[in-house]
Amino acid sequence: MVKYNFFLKKSSAQAYFMRYFILAVLLACPLMASVSAHADSTMAPENQFHDAAVNKRSVLKIGYENTKLPDNQSMGIIGTTYLIEIGHGFYFGPAAYGAVTGDKGGFFTAGGELAWHYPLISQLELQTGIYAGGGGGGGGRSLWGGGLMLRPHLDLIWNFGIFQAGMTASNVSFPNGGDINSTQIGFVLAREGDFSYVTSDLAGRRLASRGRQGFGVDRAMVTVGSYFPGTGVQKLGGGPSEDHMGYVGARLEQFITPSLYWGFEAAGAASGDSDGYAEFLGTLGVETSIWKDYLTVGSRLALGMGGGGGVSVGGGLLGKLGAYTTFNLSRSTHLSLEGGYAVAPDGDFRAPYGSVNLGFDLDHPFDNDPQGTVDEYEFIFGSEHYFDAVTKDGDKRDIDAVVIKFNRYLGDSIYLTGQAHSAYNGESGSYSVGLVGIGYRSPKFVSVLSAGAEMLAGAAGGASLDTDGGMVVQPMAYLGVQLTKEIGIKLGAGRIISVKGKLDSTVLDMAVSFNFGVSRR
């Protein structure tokens, strides 16, 4: 088996190389997108969104492959990737991978992928690229080392019209001190779409709208809930679970019909004794109004991956079935109460759950209004450094984490944010964070500069960091430099503080931002 000895050197030079290698990739790809976007766009009359829009191809990919581990073990992983064309056949976007078979339930990574697509013959296309991200989990810290995961791949994809399918050959490695280096064949399903947007300086204007824009998300939710496994459900190692495990998370959904929708959800443990537990699932649901526009009832099924925090999930496959009632606070703001049951078929985890969800409509796709109001969004990709993060045994270590953020502006200055952070350096490969919060951005000064601040709260855990229960808060301050209408750089500083644990670290953040406008009907 081939080993990458250069990456296995435990030196500060190696750590800095890995950190800035990833950052260089993150900076280069969106800058390419900006140049390509201006080549494809045409500014238009005030009432024409579709003439003012930049239109790019997008691809949502879901794949499965069986990764070989040391000692003749294996781990089945599912990958989800959303790619946007940045020009000349190149694509870039966020991606996540997680375990669903084997005995490493709780393994997750999050990062980004750069890909190149080339048509071959008829409906056959060659797709190649590389994923770089951070993560780990599911036990066996030596498997992931610092957490950096690299996945170069070569795919052959056939276009069947409404979807694409094919085979992927890939290599999965954790070169930053990890033992995994596996080459395998897997399966891929994909669906092409459009990523349409206008520049963010059009925010607040009414423009003609034709179909969904941006990522195509119709509804976003912030979720606070709890599982109630009871003491009869054992954790890994044989001990009993506490009678509850609180969690916080987020959901993103798109409607297929006015009643039927699909989407994704993610959550992490924020109270109880399972800090480090996380889940990522796809969901399919149906709902109907029962009292004019004030009250809605519905039911949904979710299937995906979960684990960590000592929760017994076997290979990681997790299913949920729930029902809910939604109170419509306004046309675009909703409060729902949900109850249901969750099962890990390969593990011991079985639990009823309850949650409170605050929902925000980002679009009304079945509205007949030919015009919409442009809202500003911001997608951010970067790296964050922790100084002296405290572990449960009292040691301290510096950590680097991949950072993915999604901001939605409520006006010129105030925005809501959802974030995912996952370690790729610092012997903390299984450490991950999920945060939601509110932020402020100042008006520009010196032409291209702005300042800002955020107050974040959420769930964190893994890699034995002392986040007792999982609940953390993270205040941040930022300085932004706008390079073009769409692309900027953000430098941030703040602290991440565990509410009950001893983690209390200064953090520095450097990221590239992509600002765009999307019409809301």
C-alpha positions in Angstrom: 0.0 0.0 0.0 1.3 3.4 -1.0 2.0 5.9 1.9 2.6 9.6 1.5 5.5 10.0 3.9 5.9 13.7 3.3 2.5 14.3 4.9 3.2 12.1 7.9 6.0 14.3 9.3 4.7 15.8 12.5 6.2 19.2 12.1 5.0 22.8 12.3 6.1 23.2 8.6 3.8 20.4 7.6 0.9 21.9 9.5 1.4 25.3 7.8 1.7 23.7 4.4 -1.6 21.8 4.8 -3.3 24.9 6.1 -2.3 27.2 3.3 -2.6 24.6 0.6 -6.3 24.3 1.4 -6.7 28.0 1.7 -5.1 28.6 -1.7 -7.5 26.2 -3.3 -10.5 27.9 -1.6 -9.3 31.3 -2.8 -8.5 30.4 -6.4 -11.8 28.6 -7.3 -14.2 31.4 -6.5 -12.0 34.0 -8.2 -12.2 31.9 -11.3 -16.0 31.8 -10.9 -16.1 35.6 -10.7 -14.2 36.1 -14.0 -16.5 33.5 -15.7 -19.6 35.0 -14.3 -18.9 38.4 -15.7 -18.3 36.9 -19.1 -21.7 35.2 -19.0 -23.8 38.1 -17.6 -25.6 41.1 -19.1 -26.9 43.9 -17.1 -30.5 44.6 -18.0 -33.5 46.8 -17.6 -34.7 47.2 -14.0 -37.7 44.9 -14.3 -35.9 41.9 -15.9 -34.3 39.5 -13.5 -33.8 36.9 -16.2 -31.9 39.3 -18.4 -29.8 40.6 -15.5 -29.0 37.1 -14.2 -25.8 35.1 -14.4 -26.8 31.5 -15.4 -24.4 28.7 -14.5 -24.9 24.9 -14.7 -25.1 23.1 -11.3 -24.9 19.4 -10.4 -26.1 17.7 -7.2 -24.3 14.3 -6.8 -24.9 11.5 -4.4 -22.6 8.5 -4.4 -21.7 5.4 -2.4 -18.5 3.5 -2.1 -16.9 0.9 0.2 -13.6 2.1 1.7 -11.0 -0.4 2.9 -9.6 0.1 6.4 -6.6 -1.5 8.1 -7.0 -5.0 9.6 -9.3 -6.1 6.7 -12.2 -3.9 7.8 -14.3 -1.8 5.6 -16.6 1.3 5.8 -19.4 2.2 3.4 -19.6 5.9 2.9 -22.1 8.2 1.2 -21.0 11.4 -0.4 -23.2 14.4 -1.2 -21.7 17.2 -3.5 -23.2 20.4 -4.9 -21.1 21.8 -7.8 -21.4 25.0 -9.7 -19.8 25.6 -13.1 -17.0 28.2 -12.9 -16.0 28.1 -16.6 -14.3 25.9 -19.2 -15.7 22.7 -17.8 -14.5 23.3 -14.3 -16.9 23.1 -11.3 -16.5 23.9 -7.6 -18.7 23.5 -4.5 -19.2 22.1 -1.0 -19.3 18.4 -0.3 -19.7 16.0 2.7 -19.1 12.3 3.3 -20.3 10.0 6.1 -20.4 6.4 7.1 -23.5 4.2 6.7 -22.0 0.6 6.9 -19.3 -1.1 8.9 -18.7 -0.2 12.5 -17.5 3.4 12.2 -20.9 5.2 12.6 -20.2 8.8 13.4 -17.6 9.3 10.7 -18.2 12.6 8.8 -16.1 15.0 6.8 -17.0 18.3 5.2 -15.1 20.3 2.6 -15.0 21.4 -1.0 -14.5 19.8 -4.4 -12.9 21.1 -7.6 -14.0 19.0 -10.7 -13.6 19.0 -14.5 -16.4 17.6 -16.8 -15.7 16.6 -20.4 -18.3 15.2 -22.8 -17.1 12.0 -24.6 -19.7 10.4 -26.9 -23.5 10.8 -27.1 -24.7 11.0 -23.5 -21.4 9.8 -21.9 -19.3 12.3 -19.9 -16.0 12.0 -18.1 -15.8 13.7 -14.7 -12.7 14.0 -12.7 -11.8 16.1 -9.6 -10.5 16.2 -6.1 -12.2 16.7 -2.8 -10.4 18.2 0.2 -12.0 18.4 3.6 -11.8 17.8 7.3 -13.3 15.2 9.6 -13.3 11.8 11.2 -15.1 10.1 14.0 -16.5 6.7 14.8 -13.6 5.7 16.9 -10.1 4.7 15.8 -8.4 8.2 15.9 -5.3 6.8 14.2 -7.4 6.2 11.1 -8.0 9.9 10.4 -5.0 11.5 12.2 -5.4 15.3 11.9 -8.6 14.9 9.9 -7.5 16.0 6.4 -9.3 13.8 3.8 -8.3 13.8 0.1 -10.4 12.1 -2.5 -9.3 12.3 -6.1 -11.7 10.6 -8.4 -12.5 9.6 -12.0 -16.2 9.1 -13.0 -18.0 7.9 -16.1 -21.5 9.3 -16.1 -24.4 8.5 -18.5 -27.1 11.1 -19.0 -30.6 9.5 -18.8 -32.4 12.8 -19.2 -34.0 13.7 -15.9 -31.0 12.2 -14.0 -27.4 10.9 -14.6 -25.8 7.8 -13.2 -22.5 6.0 -13.5 -19.4 4.6 -11.9 -16.7 6.3 -9.9 -13.1 5.2 -9.2 -11.6 7.0 -6.3 -8.8 7.1 -3.7 -9.6 8.0 -0.1 -6.7 9.0 2.1 -6.0 10.9 5.3 -2.4 12.0 4.7 -2.2 14.2 7.8 -1.2 11.3 10.1 -4.0 8.9 9.2 -3.8 5.2 8.4 -6.5 5.1 5.6 -5.4 4.9 2.0 -8.0 3.1 0.0 -8.8 2.8 -3.7 -12.2 1.6 -4.7 -15.1 1.6 -7.3 -18.4 3.1 -6.4 -21.8 4.3 -7.8 -23.0 7.8 -8.5 -26.4 9.4 -9.1 -26.6 13.0 -10.2 -29.0 15.7 -11.4 -28.2 18.8 -13.3 -29.8 22.1 -12.7 -29.2 25.9 -13.0 -27.6 28.3 -10.5 -29.0 31.7 -11.5 -28.3 34.9 -9.6 -27.8 38.6 -9.9 -25.2 40.8 -8.3 -25.9 41.6 -4.7 -26.1 45.4 -5.3 -29.6 44.7 -6.8 -30.8 43.6 -3.3 -34.2 45.1 -2.5 -35.2 45.7 -6.1 -38.3 44.2 -7.7 -37.3 42.2 -10.8 -39.1 39.9 -13.1 -38.5 36.3 -12.0 -38.5 33.1 -14.0 -38.2 29.9 -11.9 -35.9 29.3 -8.9 -32.6 31.0 -8.5 -29.5 30.4 -6.4 -29.3 27.0 -4.6 -33.0 26.5 -5.1 -33.9 26.3 -1.4 -37.5 27.2 -0.7 -37.5 26.9 3.1 -34.8 27.0 5.9 -35.3 25.9 9.5 -33.5 26.2 12.7 -34.2 23.2 14.9 -33.9 22.6 18.7 -34.9 19.2 20.0 -34.1 16.2 22.1 -33.9 12.4 21.8 -35.3 10.4 24.7 -33.5 7.0 24.4 -34.1 6.0 28.0 -31.7 4.1 30.2 -32.5 0.8 28.5 -30.6 1.9 25.4 -26.9 1.2 25.7 -24.0 3.4 24.4 -20.8 2.1 22.9 -18.9 0.3 25.7 -22.0 -1.0 27.3 -23.0 1.8 29.6 -26.6 3.1 29.7 -27.6 6.3 27.9 -28.9 9.3 29.7 -32.7 9.8 29.5 -32.3 12.6 26.9 -29.9 14.0 24.4 -30.5 17.6 23.3 -29.5 18.7 19.9 -29.5 21.8 17.6 -29.6 21.8 13.9 -30.8 23.1 10.6 -33.0 22.0 7.6 -33.0 23.1 4.0 -36.1 22.1 1.9 -37.4 22.4 -1.7 -41.0 21.8 -2.7 -41.9 19.4 -5.5 -45.6 20.3 -5.4 -47.4 22.7 -3.0 -47.7 19.8 -0.6 -44.7 17.5 -1.3 -41.1 18.5 -0.5 -37.6 17.1 -0.1 -34.4 18.3 1.5 -31.5 17.9 3.9 -31.1 18.2 7.6 -28.1 18.3 9.9 -27.8 18.4 13.7 -25.4 17.9 16.6 -25.7 17.1 20.3 -25.9 20.1 22.6 -26.8 18.6 26.0 -26.6 15.3 27.7 -23.6 13.0 27.7 -23.1 12.5 24.0 -21.1 15.6 22.9 -19.6 14.8 19.5 -22.8 13.2 18.2 -23.9 14.5 14.7 -26.3 13.5 12.0 -26.8 14.3 8.3 -30.0 13.1 6.6 -32.1 13.5 3.5 -35.8 14.0 4.1 -39.1 13.6 2.2 -42.3 15.1 3.5 -45.9 16.0 2.9 -48.0 18.7 4.5 -51.4 20.3 4.1 -53.2 23.3 5.5 -56.1 22.5 7.8 -57.1 26.0 8.9 -56.9 28.6 6.2 -53.4 30.0 6.2 -52.8 29.7 9.9 -52.3 26.0 10.7 -50.5 23.2 8.7 -50.0 19.5 9.6 -47.5 17.2 8.0 -45.4 14.1 8.2 -41.9 13.3 7.0 -39.3 10.5 6.6 -35.6 11.1 7.0 -32.8 8.7 6.1 -29.1 9.2 6.3 -26.1 8.9 8.7 -25.5 9.6 12.4 -23.1 8.8 15.2 -20.4 9.9 17.5 -20.5 10.8 21.2 -20.5 7.2 22.1 -24.0 6.7 20.6 -24.5 3.1 19.4 -25.3 3.4 15.7 -23.3 0.5 14.2 -22.3 1.5 10.7 -24.0 4.9 10.9 -27.3 4.4 9.1 -30.0 6.4 10.8 -33.8 6.7 10.0 -36.4 9.0 11.4 -40.2 9.2 11.0 -42.1 12.2 12.4 -45.3 14.2 12.3 -45.7 17.9 13.0 -48.0 20.9 13.4 -47.0 24.3 12.0 -48.2 27.7 13.1 -47.8 30.3 10.4 -46.6 33.5 12.1 -46.6 35.4 8.8 -46.5 34.6 5.1 -42.8 33.6 5.4 -42.2 32.8 9.1 -43.4 29.6 10.8 -43.1 27.8 14.1 -43.6 24.0 14.1 -43.7 21.3 16.8 -42.6 17.9 15.7 -42.5 14.5 17.3 -41.4 11.1 16.0 -39.1 8.1 16.4 -35.5 7.5 15.3 -33.8 4.2 14.7 -30.2 3.1 13.9 -30.8 -0.4 12.3 -27.3 -1.6 12.9 -26.9 -0.3 16.4 -28.7 -0.1 19.7 -29.9 3.5 19.4 -33.7 3.8 19.3 -35.4 6.8 20.6 -38.6 9.0 20.4 -37.8 12.6 19.8 -39.4 16.0 19.9 -38.3 19.3 18.4 -39.3 23.0 18.0 -38.5 24.4 14.5 -38.4 28.0 13.4 -38.8 28.2 9.6 -38.2 30.9 7.1 -39.5 30.8 3.5 -36.8 31.8 1.1 -39.0 31.5 -2.0 -42.7 30.7 -2.9 -42.2 28.7 -6.1 -45.9 28.3 -6.8 -46.7 32.0 -6.4 -48.2 33.5 -9.6 -46.5 36.8 -9.1 -44.2 37.4 -12.1 -41.9 39.6 -10.1 -39.9 39.0 -6.9 -37.8 41.0 -4.5 -34.0 40.4 -4.6 -32.5 39.2 -1.4 -28.8 39.1 -0.7 -27.0 35.9 0.2 -23.4 35.1 1.0 -21.5 31.8 0.7 -18.2 31.6 2.6 -15.5 29.0 2.5 -12.3 29.1 4.5 -10.2 28.0 7.4 -10.3 28.6 11.2 -7.5 28.2 13.7 -8.0 27.4 17.4 -5.3 28.3 19.9 -4.8 26.0 22.9 -8.0 24.0 22.7 -8.5 22.1 25.9 -9.1 18.3 25.9 -10.9 16.3 28.5 -7.6 15.1 30.0 -6.3 18.7 30.4 -4.0 18.8 27.4 -4.0 21.7 25.0 -3.6 21.7 21.2 -3.9 24.0 18.2 -6.5 23.0 15.7 -7.3 24.0 12.1 -10.8 23.5 10.7 -12.5 23.8 7.4 -15.3 26.4 7.6 -18.4 26.5 5.5 -20.9 29.4 6.1 -24.2 30.4 4.5 -25.6 33.9 5.3 -29.0 35.4 4.4 -29.3 39.1 4.7 -32.5 40.7 6.2 -31.5 44.1 4.9 -28.3 46.0 4.2 -26.6 45.1 7.5 -28.3 42.3 9.5 -28.0 38.7 8.5 -28.8 35.2 9.7 -26.0 32.6 9.4 -25.6 28.8 9.5 -22.2 27.3 9.7 -20.3 24.0 9.7 -16.7 23.6 10.9 -14.6 20.4 10.7 -11.0 19.8 11.8 -8.3 18.9 9.3 -5.2 19.5 11.4 -4.0 19.2 15.0 -4.6 15.6 15.9 -8.4 16.3 16.1 -9.8 14.6 13.1 -13.2 13.8 14.6 -13.9 17.3 15.9 -16.8 19.1 14.2 -19.0 22.1 15.0 -22.5 23.3 13.8 -23.5 26.9 14.5 -26.4 29.2 13.8 -26.6 32.9 14.7 -27.0 36.5 13.7 -24.5 39.0 12.3 -24.0 42.6 11.5 -22.1 44.1 8.5 -21.1 47.8 8.5 -21.5 50.1 5.5 -18.3 50.1 3.3 -15.5 52.5 4.2 -12.4 53.3 2.2 -14.4 52.1 -0.8 -13.8 48.3 -0.4 -13.6 47.7 3.4 -16.3 46.7 5.9 -16.4 45.5 9.5 -18.8 43.2 11.2 -19.6 41.0 14.1 -21.5 37.7 14.8 -23.0 36.0 17.8 -23.2 32.2 17.2 -24.4 29.3 19.2 -24.6 25.6 18.5 -23.1 22.1 19.0 -19.5 21.0 19.0 -17.6 17.8 20.0 -15.3 15.0 19.1 -11.6 14.3 19.4 -11.8 14.4 23.2 -12.1 18.2 23.3 -13.8 19.3 26.5 -17.2 20.5 25.2 -19.2 18.7 28.0 -22.7 18.2 26.6 -21.8 19.9 23.3 -23.3 23.3 23.6 -21.0 26.2 22.6 -21.1 29.9 21.8 -18.8 31.8 19.5 -18.7 35.6 19.3 -16.7 36.9 16.3 -15.5 40.2 14.8 -14.6 40.6 11.1 -12.9 42.8 8.6 -14.0 42.3 5.0 -12.2 43.3 1.8 -14.4 43.3 -1.3 -12.3 42.4 -4.4 -15.2 42.4 -7.0 -19.0 42.7 -6.8 -19.2 39.0 -6.0 -15.9 38.0 -4.4 -14.4 39.2 -1.1 -12.0 38.1 1.7 -12.9 38.0 5.4 -10.5 38.1 8.3 -12.1 37.2 11.7 -11.1 36.8 15.3 -13.1 35.7 18.3 -13.5 32.9 20.9 -15.3 29.6 21.0 -16.6 28.8 24.5 -18.1 25.6 25.8 -21.1 26.3 28.0 -20.4 23.5 30.4 -16.9 22.2 29.4 -13.4 23.8 29.6 -13.0 24.6 25.9 -12.4 28.4 25.8 -10.1 29.2 22.9 -9.2 32.2 20.8 -9.9 31.6 17.1 -8.7 33.3 13.9 -10.7 32.9 10.7 -9.7 33.6 7.1 -12.2 32.9 4.3 -13.3 33.9 0.8 -16.9 35.1 0.3 -19.2 34.9 -2.6 -22.1 37.5 -2.5 -25.1 37.1 -4.8 -28.7 38.1 -5.1 -31.7 35.8 -5.5 -35.3 36.8 -6.3 -37.9 35.9 -3.6 -41.5 35.6 -4.9 
